[in-house]
Amino acid sequence: MTSTADKHSSAPERRSHDAHASRRALLDAARSLFDERGYDRATTREIGELAGVDAALIARYFGGKEGLYIATIAEEPLGASALDLDAHELVAMLLERWEQRGHSPISRALASPALTDEVREQIHSVTERRLVDPLVSDLIARELSSPRLRAELLIAVTLGLAVTRSNGTLPTLASVSVDELLSVLSPMIDALQSV
């Protein structure tokens, strides 16, 4: 006969009530699952199980799944390769990532007209550090006017393309390959990087 203890021996060991350790475990588990499956396919239940804590703590510490996602992105260090991307490479990376993993709370928030001030500030902070600032540095090095405006235009155009490709409202745009799209976009990207 199987005892109750035997039934639960395969379940992850629950963490003690250490808020810092639980928060850290949730961040680590979420990062792993978001990276592996994308935002939409990673469930809060799976994140809690992998972390070894009650999934309800996601709401307590992060306000929900979206807040947890933003927290994982916000604390993720930028690798040297992310800082070394030029505008063409950055556009390609964003389009390919959104195509492979689907849209995340970050891309959804960038396209949303209705954000709370708190979420707007979180998204602003993440996008500035991860996308805008590296582009601005490159544009300043090229001695171009309005480098921040140029960087933000490039990100906005890329997001608009990704959203309309994913929702299929412009069928020709939705059906072309990323490579074909990038070849047509190339002159526009070049124009944003030149005098």
N, C-alpha and C positions, 0 to 999 in steps of 0.2 A: 504494500500500500504506500502511496506517495504522501509524504507529509507536506504541510503548508510551507515549511522552510525549503523543502526540495523544489517546490513549484517556483519559488522566487529566487532561487540560486542563480538562474541564468540572467535575471534582470540586472541592470547596472546598479552598482552600490550607490545609495542615496548619500549625498554630502551632508555633513553636519550643518547647523544653522549659522554658517559663516557667510554673511552677506557679500563680502568682498570676493571670497572664493567662489560663491555661487554665480555672482555677476561675471567673473572672469571665465568660469566654465561655460556659461551661456554664450559669451562672446566667441570663445574658441570653437565651440560646437557649431554655432551659427556660421562662422566664417568658413568652416570646413564644408558644411552642407550647402551653403549658398554658392560656394565655389564649384562644388561637385554637381549640383542639380539646378542652380539658378534660384532666384528669389521665389518664383511662383510654385515650384515643385517641392521646396523645402518646407515642411510643416513645423509648427511650433511644438507639437507633440514629439516629433522626432528630435528636434533640437534639445528639448528638455530631457528626453531619454539619453541622448548622447552625452549631455552635460552631467547627467546623474542628479538632476534636480527637478522639482515640480515645474512644469511648463507655465504654470500661472505666474511664476516669478518674472517671466518676460514682460508681462503687463506692469508689474510692480516696479521693476528696475528701468524699463525702457519705454513704457507706454504702449507696447504692442510690437508686433512683428516688424512693422516699418521702422519704428524707432530703433529696434535691435539691428536692423540692416544698416541704417545710417550710422549707428555707433561702430559697427564693424568696419565700415568704409573710413570713417573719420579717424580711427586710430591706426589704420593700416599704413605702414611706412611706404613712402614712395621709393621705388628702386631707381637706380641710376638710369635704367633703360627708359622709364617713364619720363624722366626729365630730359632725356636726349631725343625724344621724338620731335620731328619737325611737323608742320601742319598737315602735310599729306599723310604721314604715318599716323598721326593722331586721329584724323578723320577715318582712315581705314580701320584702325583699332576699334574706335567707337562703333562704327557701323557693323563690323564683324562680331563684336561682343554682343551688341543688342540683337543681332540676328541669331546668334547661337544660344544665348541665355535668356532671351526675352527682355522685356523692360523691367526695370527695378524701380523701387520707390524714388531713387534719385532722378532717373529719366522721366518718370511720371510726374514728379513734383516740378521739374523744370518746365514741363508742358502744361501744368495746371494753372488756371487763372485764380483759383481759390485756395490759398495757403494761409495757415495761421502765421503770425509773426515769428513764433518760435521755430516752426518747421522751415520757414523761409530763411531764417538765419542759419540753421543747421545746413541746409542745402547750399546756401551761399558759401559758407565756410569750406565745405567739402569740395565744391566745384572750383572755388578760387585756388585752393591749394593743389588740387590734383590736375586741373585742366587749364584754367586761365593763367595762373602765374607762370607755368613753364612756357606757354605760348608768348606771353608778354615779354619774358626775358629774351626769347629768340627775336621777337620783333624789335625790341629796344636795341639789341646787338646789330640789327640791320639798319638802325637809325631811321626808323619809320615814324611818321606822325600817327597819333591816336592809337598806340599799340594795344591798349586795353579794349577800346571799341572794336578794333579788328579781331582780337582774340574772341571776344564775346559774340561777334557776328559769325565767326567760323563755327563756334559751338552751337549757336542757335540754328544755323542752316543745317548742320549735321543732325541735330535733334529732330528738326522738322522732317528731314528726309527719313530718318529712322521711324518716326511715328507714322508717317503716311505710307511707308513701305509695310509696316506691320499691320495697319488696319485695312489696307487694300483699297482705300478710297481713290487712289490714282493707280489703276491696274498696270499701266506700262511701267511706271516707276517701281511698283511692287514686284514685277516679274523679272527685271534685269538683274544680272549678277552684280555683286559688289564691285568686282573688277571693272565691269563696263561702266557702272555708275561713277567710279573713281576716275576713269579716263575722261568722261565728259565733264566732271567737276574740276579737273586739274587746272584749266585756265582761270577759273574763279579763285581757287586756292592760291595760285600764283599771284593773281591780282591783289589779294589781301596781304601778300608778303612782299610786295614791291612798292616803289615810290609812285 
